Amino acid sequence: MRFFFLCVGQAGAQIGNGCWELFCLQHGIQPDGQMASDKTTENDSFCTFFNETGSGKHVPRAIYVDLEPTVIDEVRTGTYRQLFHPDQLITGKEDAANNYAQGHYTLGANIIDLVLDRTHKMISAMSKLEFAVYPAPQLSTAGVEPYNSILNTHTTLEHSDCAFMVDNEALYDICSRNLGINHPSYLNINRLIIQIVSSITASLRWRAFVHWYVGEGMEEGEFSEAKEDMAALEKDYEEIDTDSVEDEGEGEEF
């Protein structure tokens, strides 16, 4: 299964940057698109997100779009600038200033044909997952953000096979309550979203290993048995850890 990433706006571009950085690390792909020398290419798990050129370079199957160039310029000049072809990075010259109507009907309309043309060249019959990020009042930069989110979801939902709603307010609470971050920033929240995207797509990227191993003679039941053994081993370690803590407590009483 192969996917195409369409990273739209500031949030899309920033989350996209983090995703491709993580995907490159997971699949052993260097910032210039070449496979690391200590990695093998016997499996094609990277093909879920990357196209491989004749020269052996791995190019993200993605297009970045924003009405103003600031955030995407960070991609053009950043560590992973050689990973992308210039045609994959599309920017306008004027920001919509949080006005959905202006971004959708006016400024966005000026570049939509270019976006569609380059998108059609890159994709064919691919599955479409949507990650819709909803704002949090703690981080909101404009009062109209909730309206923009609803309007955008309404417009794009019919083009998605599966949509995931990402609640920035819930992620903000996770950062502050569970991770001990006193003042969570967009960077903290985006890192959580990136891990979510990676986890959801992991089975699509590495599911090929199961078929590969089975093809070499391994039975699928062995995977289940190995998983059960790992769970039992983990439980044993937890019990040992608990016993150690109790023994230390008893020692302090004496």
Secondary structure, 3 states (H helix, E strand, C coil): CCECEEEEHHHHHHHHHHHHHHHHHHHCECCCCEECCCCCCCCCHHHHCEEECCCCEEEECEEEEECCCHHHHHHHHCCCHHHCCHHHEEECCCCCCCCHHHHHHHHHHHCHHHHHHHHHHHCCCCECEEEEEECCCCCCCCCCHHHHHHHHHHHHHHHCCEEEEEEHHHHHHHHHHHCCCCCCCHHHHHHHHHHHHHHHHHHHHHCHHHHHHHHCCCCCHHHHHHHHHHHHHHHHHHHHHHHHHHHHHHHHHC
